[in-house]
């Protein structure tokens, strides 16, 4: 598995994007509305590092509870998998708890993603 991006939770997507641009990051496409997770997403890149800005767009968004706790902060690392099912099984056998079901991610070409939690590391995302 290789790191695909770092997910960064933000209250105001446009304002956060402007701040990342001041640091030299470049927007990678337009903002995407993920209606399944009820979030707006924007990818930015600098020097090969990709940041995914994630902002809730509804009170019942999957990240609404997190935004109250973490405010504006990184909250997950996404790993790209060459063998999604095998990596998912290996992670769960090694103590990661699957917190949702694999589902398409519109911001990443509708590739399947699943989120997992580890008590020592926090949340990760696995990308097919």
N, C-alpha and C positions, 0 to 999 in steps of 0.2 A: 504494500500500500504506500502511496506517496501523498504528501500533503497537497490538497487542491486549493484550500483557502482557509482563512480565519474568519469566523462569523462574529460580527461586531454589532451588538444591540444598541439602537439609538432611538431617541424620542422623535427627533425631527430629521428625516432622511436628507432633505436638501441642505440643511444647515451643516449636518455632519459631513456630507460630500464636499461642501465648500472648504471645510477645515482640512480634510484629507488632501484636497487639491492644492492647498497652500503648502503641504508637505511634499508635493511633487507627484502625487497619485493621479492617474488618468482614468476617467470613467470608461468602462468597458460595456458600451451599449446603453440602452435606456433603462429606466426604472421598470420593474416587473411587479404586477399585482398578483400575488399568489392567493387565489380565492379559497383554496383548500385550507391553508394555514392562517389566512387572514392577516397577511403581512405584505409590506412593500419591500422590494429587494433591489439593491444596486451594487454591482461589482466595480471595484477600482483596482488598478494594478500599478506597482512601482518596483522596478529592479527585479522582476520575476515574482514578487510577492503579491498575492491577491487577497483583498479584503472584501467581504460581503457585508454590506450594511443591511440590517434587518430592522424594520420599524413596524409595530403593530398598527393596523388600520381599522380595527374593530375592538370593542370592549372584551369580546370573547376570543381574541387572537391567541394562538398557542404561546405567544411570548408576553402577553399582557401581565401575567403575574411576575415574570422575570424583570420586566422594565421597572416595576415598583421597587424591586430589591436592588438591582444592579445599576439602574439609571443608564448611562452611556458607557458601555464597557464590552470588551471581548467576552464571548461566552461559549464558543465551541470552536473546535478544529475539525475541518472536513478532510477525510481521507478518501482518495480515489482508489477504487478496487478493480483489479483485473479479473477477479473471481468473486463476485458479490456474495453469493450464497456460502461459499467456503469461508470467506473472511468473516461473514456474519456469524456463522456457527463457531468459528474459532474465538471470536470476541466474547460471545455469550458463554462459552466453556471456560473462559479466563476471567469471569467475574463481571463482565459488562452486562447491564440490564437493558433490554430493548424497551424503549418507552413509547414507541409507536409502530405502526406497520409500514413496510416499504410502500412508497407512493411517489408518483411523478413530481418532479420539481420544475415548474415552468421557467424559472430563471436560468436553468441549466439544461435547456433543450428537452425538457420532460424526461430526463434520465431519472431512474428510481433512486431515492434516498431513504435512509432510516436513521433515526437518532437513538443513541445508546448512552447510558449513564454509568459512570464508575465512581465509587465512593472516594477514591484517592485522586482522581484526575478531573472529575466533572463530566461534562457532556462532550460527545463527539458525534459527528455525522459521517455516515458511510455512503459513498456515491458509487453507483453502478457504472 
